[in-house]
Amino acid sequence: MELQELVAANLADTAASDKCPFCGNDPHGFGKNEDAKPSLEVKSIPSSLGCTEISGGGPGRYTTAAHHLICAIQCYKQVRRLVRMGSLVGYDINSSPNGMPLPTVCNKYRNNTVNYSKLGEEVDENGLSEKDRVAFAMMDATRAQWHVGSHSFEIKIEDYDTTEGGDSQEYLHTTSYDNEVIRLLLEIATDFGRDEFCAKDKDNRDTFINTMNDISDSIKIKLKEFEHSNPIASSPLFVSDRSVRYAKAIKQGRYRRRVI
């Protein structure tokens, strides 16, 4: 997803902000709410995702982060037209289908004397730092991606799993979790931006919401590839830089996943 594509889409929506985000015609009622007006308001409420606690956590180990599969602010809010569509049909970015529990760090680690944020980044002979070793141990225990850090970092896709065929050279570019998700959202905004969608009010609300939930589910399936012996198969959907480092270290034989 090129930044220019997102900018162009948002400029077009700004220019048509007084029109229906679906059909582009003058504003009109939609679905169950004939007085509905599109809104650009987006709130991130992780506690509303209904994520269950990851077993095995607790003080001195790790806690559970409620992860938005479609990030509310970093992704969804960035696609103006889609947000306006969602507001008309009652889509909730904070609903449970868009949530997944992932491990995150406690404020203190081990015996409550070591602060994770103050651990070193200097690497050993295997290319692992103190922070790596702590995060890797948590990923060993949970078989899930480490949630600490920004989702906006870039990764090189030459590490994409090509065991089912294909030339790895076609993946020699960089991407990020945000970019990959926004690309999917732009496709949805384009798919639903057509006259015939507004002509079928009865089923459109559920169709849109189900499509957004399907996107969340497809992202979740990709993230859950991390559970298996080849966690690099989650590529290109890594929620943190530490998750990429873990998957690459296993693939390159610099780290062996432990059974906790």
Beta strands, then each sheet from edge to edge (+ up, - down):
strand 1: 62-68
strand 2: 99-105
strand 3: 155-156
strand 4: 174-175
sheet 1: 1+ 2-
sheet 2: 3+ 4-
end
